[in-house]
Amino acid sequence: MRITGLLNHLVVSAVIVSTVVGSSPAIAAGPLAPPSQAAPQTIQDVSLAPGGLFRGQLVATNGQAIAGTPVVLQQQNRPLAETVTNERGEFAFQGVPGGIYLVSAAGEASTYRLWAPNTAPPVAQPAAMLVQQGDIVRAQVGGSGLILSTLVVGGLTWGIIEIMDGGHE
């Protein structure tokens, strides 16, 4: 009779613990697989100022300018020029012909279609805006917190069963 009661307690505890632990996204078997198809990158239209002046600004997601950051202008995977943002997060490249370019800074990159002066469509912006996304912080239980929470849930479950059973065999 005692073995059956012990087995019953273990089964109930295992079910409760596996329900709590199994629902936690922090316990995935490994890193999530990347999507099978990358999202198409948006190309932003920017009108060049006279003399092929390409202007832009690097900001954080809260809109704060990011100063002193290197900015690289590339075309067809070749770096063409590099500059550093000023105190307002602004950058500029002189003598740039129209075309499609990749601008990268602070771990971010965006693609721009640059238009020669007076040839840009109405949707073209006068300058580029590059937004640094920063780190994404997620609140998940993992590591030692996961072990501790599993032990606490298991102990509480065992205690409740013992109290409900009244210590009878």
N, CA, C and O of each residue as an XYZ file, in Angstrom:
676
protein
N       0.820     -1.184      0.000
C       0.000      0.000      0.000
C       0.876      1.265      0.000
O       0.562      2.244     -0.677
N       1.984      1.230      0.773
C       2.872      2.390      0.862
C       3.529      2.666     -0.488
O       3.698      3.828     -0.857
N       3.901      1.627     -1.232
C       4.532      1.802     -2.544
C       3.541      2.440     -3.514
O       3.934      3.298     -4.304
N       2.283      2.050     -3.478
C       1.270      2.621     -4.368
C       1.078      4.101     -4.053
O       0.975      4.910     -4.976
N       1.026      4.477     -2.774
C       0.881      5.879     -2.380
C       2.078      6.706     -2.811
O       1.914      7.829     -3.289
N       3.285      6.166     -2.650
C       4.500      6.848     -3.063
C       4.509      7.048     -4.580
O       4.860      8.118     -5.076
N       4.122      6.012     -5.298
C       4.072      6.089     -6.751
C       3.050      7.137     -7.191
O       3.300      7.893     -8.130
N       1.904      7.183     -6.516
C       0.874      8.165     -6.822
C       1.412      9.583     -6.617
O       1.194     10.459     -7.454
N       2.120      9.809     -5.497
C       2.702     11.111     -5.217
C       3.712     11.510     -6.296
O       3.725     12.655     -6.748
N       4.540     10.578     -6.696
C       5.551     10.870     -7.711
C       4.916     11.225     -9.049
O       5.373     12.145     -9.728
N       3.879     10.511     -9.428
C       3.214     10.771    -10.713
C       2.567     12.154    -10.700
O       2.721     12.920    -11.651
N       1.846     12.474     -9.628
C       1.196     13.783     -9.538
C       2.250     14.892     -9.538
O       2.083     15.895    -10.231
N       3.319     14.728     -8.781
C       4.387     15.727     -8.746
C       5.018     15.909    -10.122
O       5.265     17.036    -10.550
N       5.276     14.811    -10.809
C       5.888     14.882    -12.140
C       4.979     15.611    -13.120
O       5.456     16.393    -13.942
N       3.683     15.363    -13.040
C       2.742     16.024    -13.950
C       2.727     17.528    -13.688
O       2.767     18.317    -14.633
N       2.671     17.936    -12.424
C       2.627     19.358    -12.102
C       3.933     20.041    -12.495
O       3.911     21.109    -13.106
N       5.054     19.445    -12.156
C       6.346     20.040    -12.490
C       6.533     20.123    -13.999
O       7.005     21.140    -14.507
N       6.171     19.073    -14.719
C       6.348     19.107    -16.179
C       5.423     20.126    -16.824
O       5.758     20.707    -17.856
N       4.258     20.345    -16.217
C       3.358     21.366    -16.747
C       3.958     22.750    -16.572
O       3.939     23.560    -17.499
N       4.488     23.023    -15.396
C       5.099     24.328    -15.137
C       6.356     24.505    -15.980
O       6.513     25.528    -16.647
N       7.237     23.538    -15.960
C       8.506     23.630    -16.677
C       8.294     23.557    -18.187
O       8.946     24.288    -18.932
N       7.417     22.707    -18.640
C       7.196     22.526    -20.075
C       6.614     23.741    -20.753
O       6.757     23.901    -21.965
N       5.947     24.614    -19.983
C       5.348     25.792    -20.593
C       6.302     26.974    -20.659
O       5.959     28.012    -21.226
N       7.489     26.833    -20.090
C       8.431     27.937    -20.075
C       9.198     28.019    -21.384
O       9.838     27.045    -21.781
N       9.147     29.181    -22.076
C       9.885     29.317    -23.337
C      11.388     29.340    -23.131
O      12.141     29.209    -24.096
N      11.846     29.504    -21.888
C      13.283     29.592    -21.627
C      13.965     28.231    -21.690
O      15.192     28.146    -21.634
N      13.178     27.171    -21.805
C      13.771     25.841    -21.741
C      13.790     25.179    -23.116
O      13.784     23.951    -23.205
N      13.813     25.940    -24.145
C      13.852     25.360    -25.475
C      15.087     24.487    -25.619
O      16.095     24.701    -24.945
N      15.002     23.513    -26.493
C      16.100     22.565    -26.671
C      17.355     23.238    -27.193
O      18.446     22.682    -27.062
N      17.236     24.379    -27.761
C      18.387     25.095    -28.295
C      17.915     26.422    -28.836
O      16.760     26.799    -28.634
N      18.784     27.132    -29.514
C      18.367     28.410    -30.063
C      17.311     28.208    -31.145
O      17.287     27.188    -31.834
N      16.452     29.192    -31.274
C      15.424     29.111    -32.299
C      16.074     29.132    -33.673
O      17.046     29.851    -33.906
N      15.530     28.346    -34.567
C      16.055     28.311    -35.918
C      15.694     29.615    -36.618
O      14.607     30.148    -36.391
N      16.571     30.139    -37.456
C      16.233     31.364    -38.175
C      15.096     31.084    -39.150
O      14.924     29.951    -39.601
N      14.329     32.107    -39.471
C      13.248     31.884    -40.413
C      13.796     31.368    -41.731
O      14.908     31.712    -42.132
N      13.004     30.538    -42.402
C      13.483     29.930    -43.639
C      13.702     30.964    -44.720
O      14.507     30.769    -45.632
N      12.981     32.065    -44.613
C      13.147     33.105    -45.608
C      13.303     34.432    -44.892
O      12.444     34.809    -44.094
N      14.363     35.132    -45.157
C      14.585     36.417    -44.501
C      13.570     37.428    -45.021
O      13.186     37.396    -46.190
N      13.147     38.314    -44.145
C      12.207     39.349    -44.547
C      12.888     40.250    -45.569
O      14.060     40.593    -45.416
N      12.159     40.630    -46.602
C      12.775     41.501    -47.597
C      13.149     42.831    -46.965
O      12.387     43.400    -46.183
N      14.333     43.317    -47.314
C      14.815     44.564    -46.748
C      14.191     45.728    -47.496
O      14.143     45.735    -48.726
N      13.720     46.701    -46.756
C      13.116     47.886    -47.349
C      14.213     48.812    -47.846
O      15.201     49.060    -47.154
N      14.026     49.314    -49.046
C      14.961     50.287    -49.601
C      14.320     51.655    -49.451
O      13.202     51.886    -49.910
N      15.044     52.561    -48.802
C      14.522     53.902    -48.557
C      15.085     54.868    -49.596
O      16.278     54.851    -49.899
N      14.210     55.702    -50.131
C      14.618     56.694    -51.124
C      15.101     57.967    -50.436
O      14.432     58.508    -49.556
N      16.279     58.432    -50.857
C      16.858     59.663    -50.296
C      17.346     60.523    -51.456
O      17.993     60.035    -52.382
N      17.020     61.818    -51.386
C      17.455     62.763    -52.401
C      18.817     63.336    -52.017
O      18.997     63.832    -50.905
N      19.761     63.267    -52.930
C      21.085     63.843    -52.691
C      21.008     65.369    -52.816
O      20.256     65.903    -53.631
N      21.786     66.041    -52.006
C      21.899     67.501    -52.118
C      22.889     67.806    -53.246
O      23.610     66.913    -53.690
N      22.930     69.060    -53.714
C      23.889     69.413    -54.771
C      25.315     68.973    -54.414
O      25.730     69.030    -53.257
N      26.039     68.540    -55.427
C      27.409     68.062    -55.243
C      27.457     66.620    -54.760
O      28.509     66.143    -54.334
N      26.308     65.912    -54.823
C      26.269     64.518    -54.385
C      26.405     64.366    -52.885
O      26.988     63.391    -52.412
N      25.868     65.329    -52.121
C      25.952     65.278    -50.668
C      24.866     64.363    -50.118
O      23.673     64.632    -50.260
N      25.305     63.278    -49.487
C      24.401     62.319    -48.847
C      24.479     62.540    -47.346
O      25.530     62.351    -46.735
N      23.355     62.943    -46.756
C      23.311     63.243    -45.332
C      22.428     62.242    -44.615
O      21.512     61.658    -45.195
N      22.731     62.058    -43.326
C      21.915     61.174    -42.515
C      22.155     61.402    -41.040
O      22.979     62.226    -40.645
N      21.417     60.654    -40.229
C      21.554     60.753    -38.781
C      21.388     59.374    -38.170
O      20.552     58.582    -38.606
N      22.201     59.095    -37.149
C      22.139     57.847    -36.395
C      21.512     58.153    -35.042
O      22.007     58.996    -34.293
N      20.408     57.452    -34.735
C      19.712     57.673    -33.466
C      19.395     56.338    -32.804
O      19.373     55.290    -33.449
N      19.150     56.406    -31.493
C      18.684     55.235    -30.744
C      17.169     55.135    -30.915
O      16.546     56.049    -31.456
N      16.579     54.043    -30.463
C      15.134     53.850    -30.619
C      14.329     54.917    -29.891
O      13.171     55.151    -30.238
N      14.913     55.569    -28.887
C      14.215     56.633    -28.172
C      14.400     57.998    -28.851
O      13.918     59.012    -28.346
N      15.096     58.022    -29.987
C      15.300     59.256    -30.741
C      16.544     60.030    -30.367
O      16.838     61.057    -30.978
N      17.285     59.555    -29.371
C      18.497     60.246    -28.935
C      19.613     60.038    -29.954
O      19.860     58.921    -30.407
N      20.282     61.137    -30.305
C      21.385     61.077    -31.266
C      22.538     60.265    -30.696
O      22.804     60.299    -29.494
N      23.226     59.527    -31.583
C      24.378     58.722    -31.180
C      25.620     59.346    -31.818
O      25.818     59.264    -33.030
N      26.442     59.962    -30.991
C      27.626     60.678    -31.465
C      28.867     59.791    -31.455
O      28.943     58.802    -30.726
N      29.845     60.179    -32.294
C      31.152     59.522    -32.278
C      31.166     58.095    -32.792
O      32.041     57.315    -32.417
N      30.220     57.741    -33.639
C      30.124     56.369    -34.146
C      30.554     56.311    -35.610
O      30.091     57.121    -36.413
N      31.427     55.372    -35.976
C      31.805     55.221    -37.384
C      30.618     54.793    -38.245
O      29.816     53.948    -37.845
N      30.520     55.389    -39.427
C      29.470     55.077    -40.396
C      30.164     54.694    -41.699
O      31.051     55.405    -42.171
N      29.753     53.565    -42.277
C      30.385     53.078    -43.504
C      29.373     53.086    -44.652
O      28.247     52.612    -44.500
N      29.782     53.626    -45.789
C      28.970     53.637    -47.008
C      29.506     52.545    -47.928
O      30.689     52.535    -48.267
N      28.627     51.624    -48.331
C      29.044     50.506    -49.183
C      28.158     50.417    -50.418
O      27.001     50.836    -50.414
N      28.738     49.861    -51.467
C      27.964     49.557    -52.670
C      28.487     48.237    -53.216
O      29.692     48.069    -53.408
N      27.584     47.310    -53.463
C      27.924     45.969    -53.957
C      28.986     45.313    -53.067
O      29.990     44.795    -53.555
N      28.745     45.346    -51.759
C      29.623     44.737    -50.744
C      31.033     45.321    -50.693
O      31.939     44.696    -50.144
N      31.224     46.498    -51.252
C      32.534     47.157    -51.197
C      32.418     48.449    -50.393
O      31.594     49.303    -50.718
N      33.227     48.604    -49.353
C      33.225     49.880    -48.628
C      33.767     50.987    -49.526
O      34.835     50.846    -50.120
N      33.019     52.094    -49.622
C      33.434     53.218    -50.458
C      33.976     54.381    -49.638
O      34.903     55.076    -50.054
N      33.376     54.581    -48.458
C      33.801     55.709    -47.627
C      33.396     55.438    -46.182
O      32.508     54.632    -45.902
N      34.076     56.138    -45.271
C      33.763     56.029    -43.850
C      33.865     57.402    -43.220
O      34.739     58.198    -43.563
N      32.960     57.668    -42.293
C      32.966     58.921    -41.551
C      32.536     58.619    -40.119
O      32.269     57.467    -39.776
N      32.470     59.661    -39.280
C      32.059     59.502    -37.886
C      30.928     60.490    -37.604
O      30.965     61.630    -38.068
N      29.925     60.053    -36.846
C      28.802     60.938    -36.518
C      29.260     62.077    -35.610
O      30.146     61.902    -34.774
N      28.637     63.255    -35.789
C      28.969     64.406    -34.936
C      28.142     64.349    -33.648
O      27.483     63.343    -33.382
N      28.172     65.407    -32.857
C      27.474     65.411    -31.563
C      25.960     65.284    -31.699
O      25.287     64.918    -30.735
N      25.413     65.578    -32.875
C      23.968     65.422    -33.114
C      23.644     64.108    -33.820
O      22.512     63.892    -34.250
N      24.656     63.219    -33.938
C      24.456     61.933    -34.587
C      24.428     62.019    -36.101
O      24.101     61.039    -36.771
N      24.763     63.171    -36.646
C      24.696     63.386    -38.094
C      25.969     62.898    -38.781
O      27.061     62.927    -38.214
N      25.787     62.449    -40.023
C      26.921     62.044    -40.857
C      26.668     62.542    -42.272
O      25.530     62.836    -42.637
N      27.727     62.637    -43.066
C      27.591     63.086    -44.456
C      28.721     62.507    -45.298
O      29.846     62.317    -44.837
N      28.371     62.234    -46.555
C      29.355     61.787    -47.552
C      29.208     62.715    -48.757
O      28.097     62.935    -49.240
N      30.305     63.250    -49.233
C      30.312     64.192    -50.363
C      30.667     63.471    -51.652
O      31.443     62.515    -51.632
N      30.104     63.921    -52.787
C      30.455     63.401    -54.108
C      29.906     62.014    -54.389
O      30.528     61.246    -55.123
N      28.757     61.678    -53.823
C      28.159     60.353    -54.020
C      27.215     60.410    -55.224
O      26.307     61.241    -55.254
N      27.418     59.537    -56.215
C      26.472     59.503    -57.340
C      25.207     58.733    -56.948
O      25.205     57.970    -55.982
N      24.149     58.943    -57.703
C      22.910     58.211    -57.455
C      23.141     56.709    -57.577
O      24.039     56.273    -58.298
N      22.337     55.921    -56.877
C      22.458     54.466    -56.909
C      21.966     53.856    -55.609
O      21.424     54.556    -54.753
N      22.152     52.568    -55.464
C      21.720     51.862    -54.256
C      22.947     51.598    -53.390
O      23.960     51.078    -53.858
N      22.830     51.970    -52.109
C      23.942     51.884    -51.176
C      23.491     51.256    -49.859
O      22.320     51.327    -49.486
N      24.437     50.647    -49.175
C      24.214     50.120    -47.839
C      24.979     51.013    -46.872
O      26.167     51.277    -47.061
N      24.288     51.473    -45.838
C      24.919     52.295    -44.811
C      24.882     51.494    -43.522
O      23.826     51.014    -43.111
N      26.049     51.349    -42.878
C      26.101     50.592    -41.624
C      26.798     51.400    -40.548
O      27.768     52.117    -40.794
N      26.254     51.254    -39.326
C      26.813     51.938    -38.160
C      26.249     51.293    -36.910
O      25.078     50.914    -36.876
N      27.075     51.166    -35.883
C      26.642     50.677    -34.574
C      25.887     49.344    -34.666
O      24.916     49.123    -33.943
N      26.332     48.476    -35.545
C      25.708     47.159    -35.669
C      24.408     47.148    -36.460
O      23.763     46.104    -36.558
N      24.017     48.257    -37.015
C      22.795     48.358    -37.824
C      23.185     48.647    -39.261
O      24.254     49.194    -39.529
N      22.307     48.273    -40.183
C      22.541     48.565    -41.594
C      21.203     48.792    -42.290
O      20.210     48.128    -41.992
N      21.196     49.735    -43.214
C      20.003     50.018    -44.007
C      20.422     50.266    -45.446
O      21.533     50.713    -45.731
N      19.490     49.960    -46.340
C      19.743     50.147    -47.761
C      19.001     51.391    -48.237
O      17.830     51.597    -47.916
N      19.706     52.216    -49.009
C      19.130     53.459    -49.504
C      19.303     53.552    -51.017
O      20.338     53.173    -51.565
N      18.267     54.066    -51.678
C      18.352     54.398    -53.099
C      18.555     55.906    -53.144
O      17.655     56.676    -52.806
N      19.750     56.319    -53.566
C      20.085     57.736    -53.598
C      19.787     58.302    -54.976
O      20.150     57.722    -56.000
N      19.123     59.440    -54.977
C      18.714     60.097    -56.209
C      19.513     61.380    -56.407
O      19.724     62.145    -55.467
N      19.951     61.601    -57.636
C      20.656     62.840    -57.972
C      19.717     64.020    -57.701
O      18.497     63.859    -57.749
N      20.270     65.195    -57.418
C      19.423     66.354    -57.131
C      18.385     66.593    -58.233
O      18.679     66.472    -59.422
N      17.184     66.931    -57.813
C      16.056     67.249    -58.702
C      15.560     66.070    -59.520
O      14.842     66.278    -60.497
N      15.913     64.833    -59.162
C      15.411     63.662    -59.896
C      14.640     62.705    -58.986
O      14.061     61.733    -59.470
N      14.623     62.961    -57.691
C      14.013     62.043    -56.725
C      12.488     62.079    -56.791
O      11.903     63.122    -57.083
N      11.849     60.949    -56.522
C      10.385     60.931    -56.465
C       9.897     61.696    -55.228
O      10.686     61.963    -54.321
N       8.620     62.048    -55.183
C       8.096     62.821    -54.045
C       8.258     62.129    -52.681
O       8.298     62.808    -51.655
N       8.350     60.804    -52.654
C       8.472     60.085    -51.379
C       9.895     60.113    -50.817
O      10.115     59.714    -49.673
N      10.851     60.578    -51.605
C      12.251     60.588    -51.157
C      12.435     61.577    -50.011
O      11.854     62.662    -50.004
N      13.246     61.182    -49.057
C      13.563     62.015    -47.899
C      14.823     62.823    -48.192
O      15.636     62.414    -49.021
N      14.998     63.961    -47.527
C      16.208     64.759    -47.759
C      17.442     64.186    -47.061
O      18.564     64.594    -47.361
N      17.245     63.243    -46.130
C      18.371     62.640    -45.414
C      17.975     61.245    -44.947
O      16.792     60.914    -44.854
N      18.986     60.437    -44.657
C      18.754     59.074    -44.161
C      18.594     59.096    -42.651
O      19.152     59.958    -41.971
N      17.836     58.154    -42.134
C      17.681     58.000    -40.679
C      17.996     56.547    -40.368
O      17.271     55.641    -40.780
N      19.085     56.335    -39.637
C      19.513     54.996    -39.250
C      19.259     54.847    -37.755
O      19.792     55.610    -36.949
N      18.434     53.850    -37.384
C      18.043     53.666    -35.988
C      18.752     52.446    -35.414
O      18.634     51.334    -35.929
N      19.492     52.684    -34.329
C      20.172     51.580    -33.650
C      19.147     50.893    -32.757
O      18.603     51.509    -31.840
N      18.884     49.619    -33.026
C      17.863     48.882    -32.295
C      18.289     48.521    -30.886
O      17.444     48.468    -29.992
N      19.566     48.273    -30.658
C      20.031     47.903    -29.316
C      19.662     46.469    -28.984
O      19.110     45.743    -29.811
N      19.978     46.074    -27.750
C      19.719     44.713    -27.306
C      18.269     44.562    -26.890
O      17.656     45.485    -26.354
N      17.739     43.384    -27.146
C      16.397     43.048    -26.692
C      16.559     42.239    -25.420
O      17.244     41.216    -25.408
N      15.931     42.696    -24.353
C      16.034     42.017    -23.068
C      14.705     41.343    -22.790
O      13.656     41.987    -22.791
N      14.760     40.061    -22.556
C      13.553     39.302    -22.270
C      13.629     38.763    -20.855
O      14.689     38.331    -20.401
N      12.517     38.792    -20.171
C      12.475     38.272    -18.809
C      12.039     36.812    -18.851
O      10.855     36.509    -18.995
N      12.989     35.936    -18.727
C      12.711     34.510    -18.734
C      13.484     33.850    -17.615
O      14.584     34.270    -17.256
N      12.882     32.811    -17.076
C      13.568     32.041    -16.048
C      14.468     31.047    -16.759
O      14.042     30.382    -17.704
N      15.688     30.945    -16.317
C      16.605     29.991    -16.932
C      17.741     29.705    -15.983
O      17.885     30.378    -14.962
N      18.536     28.731    -16.300
C      19.705     28.403    -15.489
C      19.319     27.991    -14.091
O      18.427     27.162    -13.912
N      19.991     28.568    -13.073
C      19.745     28.181    -11.688
C      18.350     28.584    -11.233
O      17.788     27.926    -10.357
N      17.770     29.643    -11.795
C      16.409     30.041    -11.457
C      15.411     28.968    -11.831
O      14.432     28.743    -11.119
N      15.654     28.312    -12.938
C      14.780     27.240    -13.388
C      14.851     26.050    -12.430
O      13.825     25.462    -12.087
N      16.037     25.705    -12.009
C      16.206     24.580    -11.082
C      15.528     24.894     -9.756
O      14.827     24.053     -9.193
N      15.740     26.109     -9.261
C      15.139     26.515     -7.998
C      13.615     26.498     -8.084
O      12.947     25.985     -7.186
N      13.063     27.058     -9.163
C      11.601     27.083     -9.281
C      11.031     25.677     -9.404
O       9.949     25.409     -8.882
N      11.727     24.782    -10.076
C      11.271     23.398    -10.189
C      11.279     22.724     -8.822
O      10.335     22.012     -8.478
N      12.334     22.942     -8.041
C      12.401     22.360     -6.699
C      11.309     22.919     -5.786
O      10.703     22.176     -5.014
N      11.062     24.211     -5.872
C      10.021     24.822     -5.039
C       8.654     24.263     -5.407
O       7.889     23.880     -4.522
N       8.333     24.210     -6.698
C       7.034     23.674     -7.126
C       6.916     22.210     -6.726
O       5.870     21.783     -6.237
N       7.965     21.448     -6.926
C       7.931     20.029     -6.540
C       7.732     19.854     -5.043
O       6.941     19.015     -4.612
N       8.458     20.657     -4.237
C       8.322     20.565     -2.784
C       6.939     20.964     -2.311
O       6.366     20.307     -1.442
N       6.398     22.031     -2.873
C       5.045     22.450     -2.511
C       4.022     21.384     -2.883
O       3.104     21.095     -2.116
N       4.188     20.812     -4.054
C       3.259     19.762     -4.501
C       3.318     18.578     -3.546
O       2.282     18.067     -3.120
N       4.507     18.151     -3.217
C       4.674     17.011     -2.300
C       4.039     17.323     -0.946
O       3.351     16.479     -0.372
N       4.272     18.542     -0.433
C       3.704     18.928      0.855
C       2.187     18.950      0.841
O       1.548     18.487      1.785
N       1.612     19.481     -0.218
C       0.144     19.526     -0.328
C      -0.431     18.121     -0.363
O      -1.441     17.843      0.283
N       0.206     17.238     -1.112
C      -0.288     15.855     -1.190
C      -0.195     15.193      0.177
O      -1.112     14.480      0.585
N       0.895     15.420      0.881
C       1.055     14.828      2.210
C      -0.004     15.344      3.177
O      -0.561     14.573      3.958
N      -0.284     16.643      3.129
C      -1.297     17.208      4.008
C      -2.678     16.654      3.679
O      -3.447     16.296      4.571
N      -2.982     16.589      2.374
C      -4.297     16.073      1.956
C      -4.432     14.598      2.294
O      -5.523     14.136      2.628
N      -3.357     13.870      2.213
C      -3.379     12.430      2.489
C      -3.449     12.193      3.994
O      -3.819     11.103      4.431
N      -3.106     13.179      4.774
C      -3.160     13.059      6.230
C      -2.091     12.145      6.781
O      -2.203     11.711      7.927
N      -1.079     11.838      6.032
C       0.003     10.963      6.491
C      -0.403      9.498      6.552
O       0.345      8.684      7.093
N      -1.568      9.136      6.013
C      -2.016      7.740      6.028
C      -1.315      6.935      4.950
O      -0.961      7.444      3.887
N      -1.129      5.673      5.260
C      -0.483      4.771      4.291
C      -1.502      4.072      3.450
O      -1.145      3.275      2.582
